[in-house]
């Protein structure tokens, strides 16, 4: 909005020329979403406490340390969604369809999460929406986004799959790009959701991944940088750096209130939305496989659940003391801050490995 309003005035007022730069608007989006989160946070938390009373339901079979968190409100992801969306609409080029594709997935998945959180609160249990219904809506939203992406992106990029560490390799998936993109977005969404189990555990790795993909979006959307790095040039994808900046700012604002002991949990409203957002950005920038590296912590958490369920069904034995993986270490006696900080360190290491794919070709 500000881009459309102020940049055309650059001929009369040269100071407005800064709005042409994606880097400037990314910084503006980050700061704006941070301020919105700081201002909105206390009011939202007070309102959530008033309407939720009992707070987020706590699993009876969870780690004992979690029982003291009873009464903490959830749906704090609303803070992230509002701050991120408003900031993106203010600072991004709204004529860029990629921005709307990513917002569609983010808000759509956020609505699924909101419905899930709402049912958990009203029914006072940890089940929420039926799994099949939740998954069906996520698939629908991501399929629409994938179809839209194919319609506006030139071939062979539209249906191509880039392979990290290899230059000039683009595998044409054809119509299979849609189910593949759906898998990336839905998988990323639910992976972040599984990781969100401790104070601050999910939001920091999300911000780390958003920072990485903000940089990836910027260089992939710049013909000179893309040619130098020998990655696929996706015209217009640079604008997603603004979105990623807004996500980082909103995440920082949320972390202020989510730091131990948390005043609010993000709930599925936030985790499903942010995971979907990262997946959508990865699809647009043609770095879907890199997302699995940068977001490797989310992959580990998801694999731990799959292994646990498969092992129990096949052998009747559990591989981990509890899944997802962060609960396993809690059960082993690690203090919650120890688990969280060590997982953050893992997220940083994996992010650096993921970024190295841009140059090691």
C-alpha positions in Angstrom: 0.0 0.0 0.0 2.8 2.5 0.9 4.7 1.4 -2.2 1.7 2.2 -4.4 1.0 5.5 -2.6 4.4 6.9 -2.1 6.8 5.6 -4.7 5.0 7.4 -7.6 5.7 10.6 -5.7 9.5 10.0 -6.0 9.7 12.4 -9.0 8.5 15.3 -6.9 10.1 14.2 -3.6 13.3 12.3 -4.1 13.1 10.9 -0.5 10.3 8.6 -1.5 12.7 6.9 -3.9 13.7 4.6 -1.1 10.4 2.8 -1.5 11.7 1.2 -4.7 14.2 -0.8 -2.7 13.0 -4.2 -1.4 15.6 -4.1 1.4 14.2 -0.8 2.7 10.6 -2.1 2.7 11.7 -5.4 4.3 13.2 -3.5 7.2 10.1 -1.3 7.4 7.9 -4.4 7.4 9.9 -6.0 10.2 9.8 -3.0 12.4 6.1 -2.4 11.7 5.0 -5.9 12.5 7.2 -5.8 15.7 5.5 -2.6 16.9 2.0 -4.0 16.0 2.8 -7.1 18.0 4.0 -5.1 21.0 0.9 -2.9 21.0 -1.5 -5.7 20.3 0.0 -8.3 22.6 -1.1 -7.1 26.1 -4.6 -6.4 24.9 -4.9 -9.7 23.0 -3.6 -11.7 26.0 -6.0 -10.0 28.4 -8.9 -10.7 26.1 -7.8 -14.3 25.6 -7.6 -14.8 29.4 -11.1 -13.4 29.8 -12.8 -15.6 27.2 -10.8 -18.8 27.7 -10.7 -19.0 31.5 -9.2 -22.4 31.7 -6.6 -21.7 29.0 -5.1 -24.3 26.7 -5.9 -27.9 27.7 -2.8 -29.8 28.8 -2.2 -33.4 27.9 -2.6 -35.7 30.9 0.2 -38.0 29.6 2.6 -35.1 29.0 5.7 -34.2 31.0 4.9 -33.4 34.6 6.5 -29.9 34.2 3.7 -28.9 31.9 1.0 -29.2 34.5 2.0 -25.9 36.0 1.2 -24.2 32.7 -2.5 -24.8 33.2 -4.5 -21.6 32.7 -2.1 -20.1 30.1 -4.2 -18.8 27.2 -3.7 -20.0 23.6 -4.5 -18.6 20.2 -1.6 -16.2 20.5 -0.9 -16.9 16.8 -3.6 -14.3 16.2 -1.0 -11.7 17.2 1.4 -13.0 14.6 -1.2 -13.3 11.9 -2.5 -9.7 12.4 0.9 -8.1 12.7 2.4 -10.0 9.8 -0.6 -9.5 7.4 -1.1 -5.8 8.2 2.7 -5.1 7.8 2.9 -7.0 4.5 -0.1 -5.2 3.1 1.5 -1.9 4.1 5.0 -2.5 2.7 4.8 -5.0 -0.1 4.0 -4.4 -3.8 0.4 -5.4 -3.9 0.5 -5.9 -7.6 2.8 -8.8 -7.1 0.7 -12.0 -7.2 3.3 -14.1 -5.3 2.6 -11.9 -2.2 -1.1 -12.8 -2.5 -0.4 -16.5 -3.0 1.7 -16.7 0.2 -0.9 -14.6 2.1 -3.6 -17.0 0.9 -1.8 -20.0 2.3 -0.9 -18.2 5.6 -4.3 -16.9 6.4 -6.1 -20.0 5.1 -4.0 -22.3 7.3 -4.4 -19.8 10.2 -8.1 -20.2 9.9 -7.8 -24.0 10.1 -5.7 -23.6 13.2 -8.2 -21.1 14.7 -11.0 -23.6 14.3 -8.9 -26.3 15.8 -8.0 -24.1 18.8 -11.6 -23.0 19.3 -12.9 -26.6 19.5 -10.2 -27.6 21.9 -11.2 -24.7 24.2 -14.9 -25.2 24.0 -14.8 -29.0 24.4 -11.9 -28.8 26.9 -9.9 -31.5 25.3 -6.8 -31.7 23.2 -8.4 -33.2 20.0 -9.9 -30.2 18.2 -11.0 -30.5 14.6 -11.2 -34.0 13.1 -7.8 -34.8 11.5 -9.3 -35.6 8.1 -11.3 -32.4 7.9 -8.4 -30.3 8.9 -6.1 -32.0 6.4 -8.7 -31.7 3.6 -9.0 -27.9 4.0 -5.2 -27.5 4.1 -4.9 -29.5 0.9 -7.6 -27.4 -0.8 -6.0 -24.1 0.1 -2.5 -25.3 -0.9 -3.8 -26.8 -4.2 -5.4 -23.5 -5.1 -2.2 -21.7 -4.3 -0.1 -24.2 -6.4 -2.5 -23.9 -9.4 -2.3 -20.1 -9.1 1.5 -20.2 -9.0 1.6 -22.4 -12.2 -0.7 -20.0 -14.0 1.4 -16.9 -13.4 4.9 -18.4 -13.6 6.6 -19.0 -17.0 7.7 -22.5 -18.0 9.9 -24.4 -17.2 10.0 -22.8 -13.8 6.2 -23.3 -13.2 6.5 -27.0 -13.0 10.2 -27.5 -12.4 11.9 -28.9 -9.3 15.4 -27.5 -8.5 18.0 -29.8 -6.9 20.4 -28.2 -4.3 24.1 -28.3 -4.9 23.5 -28.9 -8.7 23.5 -26.0 -11.2 21.3 -25.8 -14.2 19.2 -28.8 -13.0 15.5 -28.4 -13.2 13.3 -31.5 -13.2 10.0 -31.0 -14.9 7.3 -32.5 -12.7 4.5 -31.4 -15.1 1.0 -31.8 -13.4 2.7 -33.5 -10.5 3.9 -30.1 -9.4 0.6 -29.5 -7.7 0.5 -32.5 -5.4 4.2 -31.9 -4.7 3.6 -28.3 -3.8 0.7 -29.4 -1.6 2.9 -31.9 0.1 5.5 -29.2 0.8 3.1 -26.6 2.2 0.9 -29.1 4.2 4.0 -30.9 5.4 5.8 -27.8 6.6 2.6 -26.6 8.3 2.1 -29.7 10.3 5.8 -30.1 11.0 5.9 -26.6 12.7 2.7 -27.6 14.5 4.4 -30.7 16.0 7.4 -28.6 17.1 5.3 -26.1 19.0 5.3 -27.8 22.4 7.6 -25.7 24.6 7.9 -22.0 25.4 9.7 -20.4 22.5 10.7 -23.6 20.9 8.9 -23.2 17.5 8.9 -19.4 17.0 12.7 -19.0 17.0 13.4 -21.7 14.4 10.5 -20.2 12.3 12.2 -16.8 12.4 15.6 -18.4 11.5 14.0 -20.1 8.5 12.1 -16.9 7.6 15.4 -15.0 7.6 17.0 -17.6 5.3 14.1 -17.6 2.9 13.9 -13.8 2.9 17.4 -13.8 1.7 16.7 -16.6 -0.8 13.7 -14.8 -2.1 15.7 -11.6 -2.6 18.5 -13.2 -4.6 16.2 -15.5 -6.6 14.2 -12.4 -7.6 17.3 -10.5 -8.7 18.6 -11.5 -12.1 22.2 -10.5 -11.4 22.4 -12.3 -8.1 20.6 -15.4 -9.4 23.0 -15.7 -12.3 26.0 -15.2 -10.1 24.8 -17.9 -7.6 23.6 -20.1 -10.5 20.1 -20.5 -9.1 16.8 -20.1 -10.9 15.7 -16.6 -11.4 12.1 -16.2 -10.4 11.0 -12.8 -11.5 9.0 -11.1 -8.8 9.9 -13.5 -6.0 12.1 -10.8 -4.3 9.0 -9.2 -3.0 8.6 -12.1 -0.6 11.5 -10.8 1.3 9.1 -8.1 2.6 6.7 -10.8 3.7 9.5 -12.7 5.5 10.6 -9.5 7.2 7.1 -9.0 8.5 7.1 -12.6 9.7 10.3 -12.1 11.6 9.1 -8.9 13.2 5.8 -10.5 14.3 7.7 -13.5 15.6 10.0 -11.3 17.7 7.0 -9.5 19.1 5.3 -12.8 19.9 8.5 -14.2 21.5 8.4 -11.2 24.0 5.2 -12.7 25.4 6.0 -16.4 24.8 9.4 -16.4 26.5 9.5 -18.7 29.6 7.3 -18.6 31.5 5.0 -18.0 28.6 2.1 -15.5 29.0 0.4 -17.0 25.9 0.8 -20.0 23.6 0.6 -19.5 19.8 -1.7 -22.5 19.3 -2.5 -24.1 16.0 -3.6 -20.7 14.8 0.0 -19.6 14.7 2.0 -22.8 14.1 -0.1 -24.0 11.1 0.0 -20.6 9.5 3.7 -20.0 9.9 4.6 -23.5 8.6 2.3 -23.0 5.6 3.9 -19.6 5.0 7.4 -21.1 4.9 6.2 -23.9 2.6 4.6 -21.4 0.2 7.7 -19.2 0.0 9.8 -22.3 -0.7 7.5 -23.3 -3.6 7.6 -19.8 -5.1 11.3 -19.4 -4.9 11.9 -23.0 -6.2 13.8 -24.0 -3.1 11.4 -26.7 -1.8 14.2 -29.2 -1.0 16.3 -26.5 0.7 13.3 -26.0 3.1 13.8 -29.5 4.4 17.4 -28.6 5.2 16.8 -25.1 6.6 13.8 -26.4 8.5 15.5 -29.6 9.4 14.5 -29.3 13.1 10.9 -29.5 12.0 11.7 -32.5 9.9 13.3 -34.3 12.9 10.3 -33.6 15.1 8.0 -35.0 12.5 10.1 -38.1 11.8 10.2 -38.8 15.5 6.4 -39.0 15.6 6.3 -41.2 12.5 8.9 -43.6 13.9 7.2 -43.7 17.3 3.8 -44.5 15.8 5.1 -47.0 13.3 7.2 -48.8 15.9 4.4 -49.1 18.4 1.9 -50.4 15.8 4.4 -52.9 14.4 6.2 -54.1 17.5 4.2 -52.7 20.5 7.4 -50.9 21.6 8.2 -47.2 21.7 11.5 -45.9 20.3 11.3 -42.6 22.3 10.1 -42.1 25.8 7.6 -39.6 24.3 7.1 -38.0 20.9 7.6 -35.4 19.4 11.4 -35.5 20.0 11.5 -32.5 22.5 9.3 -34.4 24.9 11.7 -37.4 24.8 14.5 -35.2 26.2 12.2 -33.7 28.8 11.4 -37.2 29.9 15.1 -37.9 30.1 15.4 -35.1 32.6 16.5 -32.2 30.5 15.2 -28.9 31.8 12.8 -27.1 29.4 15.1 -24.1 28.7 18.0 -26.6 28.0 15.9 -28.4 25.4 14.7 -25.2 23.8 18.1 -23.5 23.5 19.8 -26.7 22.2 17.1 -27.1 19.6 17.7 -23.4 18.6 21.4 -24.2 18.1 20.5 -27.1 15.9 18.1 -24.8 13.9 21.0 -22.3 13.3 23.4 -25.0 12.2 20.8 -26.5 9.7 20.0 -23.0 8.4 23.7 -22.4 7.7 23.9 -25.7 5.8 20.8 -24.8 3.9 22.2 -21.4 2.9 25.4 -23.0 1.7 23.4 -24.7 -1.1 23.2 -21.3 -2.8 27.0 -21.2 -3.4 28.1 -24.9 -3.3 27.2 -26.0 -6.8 
